[in-house]
Amino acid sequence: MKKNSIRKGKFEEILSRYKLVKRRNKPRITFKKVEKIIGFKLPEDYKSFALNYSEFEDFIGEQNIRLWNFDEIIEINKEYEIFECLPKTL
């Protein structure tokens, strides 16, 4: 079994435990455009999330996880100065 299929299975298993809002339309911004702005490739499991769900905020174990709506990701990161304070982070 390939490593990516193992990761995807685990990722989907984690997501299935939460009530996530399904995306109605595909994202307005492309992965390629975001990757050009941020300077690194997005992980495949994140792309899968962004294509299928709007956003997410909850605890997974003891960690609070926040995944922003992909259509707003660049704007939010600029507002919170993520690019300046945490380079190579999205």
JOBEL-V589113 format. One record per pair of residues at least 24 apart in sequence whose C-alpha atoms are under 10 Angstrom apart, sorted by the first residue. I is the first residue (numbers start at 1). J is the second residue. Records with the same first field share a line. If there is no record, write none. Layout:
I=J ; J
//
This chain:
4=44 ; 45
7=44 ; 45
8=44 ; 45 ; 46 ; 48
9=45
10=45
11=45 ; 46 ; 48 ; 49
12=45 ; 48 ; 49
14=60
15=49 ; 56 ; 60
17=60
18=56 ; 57 ; 58 ; 59 ; 60
19=56 ; 58
20=52 ; 53 ; 54 ; 55 ; 56 ; 57
21=52 ; 53 ; 54 ; 55 ; 56
22=49 ; 50 ; 51 ; 52 ; 53 ; 54 ; 55
23=49 ; 50 ; 51 ; 52 ; 53 ; 54 ; 55 ; 69
24=51 ; 52 ; 53 ; 54
25=51 ; 52 ; 53 ; 54
26=50 ; 51 ; 52 ; 53 ; 54 ; 70 ; 71
27=51 ; 52 ; 53 ; 54 ; 69 ; 70 ; 71 ; 72
28=70 ; 71 ; 72
29=70 ; 71 ; 72 ; 73 ; 74
30=70 ; 71
31=70
34=70 ; 73 ; 74 ; 90
35=90
37=74 ; 83
38=74 ; 83 ; 87 ; 88 ; 89 ; 90
39=87 ; 88 ; 89
40=88 ; 89 ; 90
42=90
46=70
//
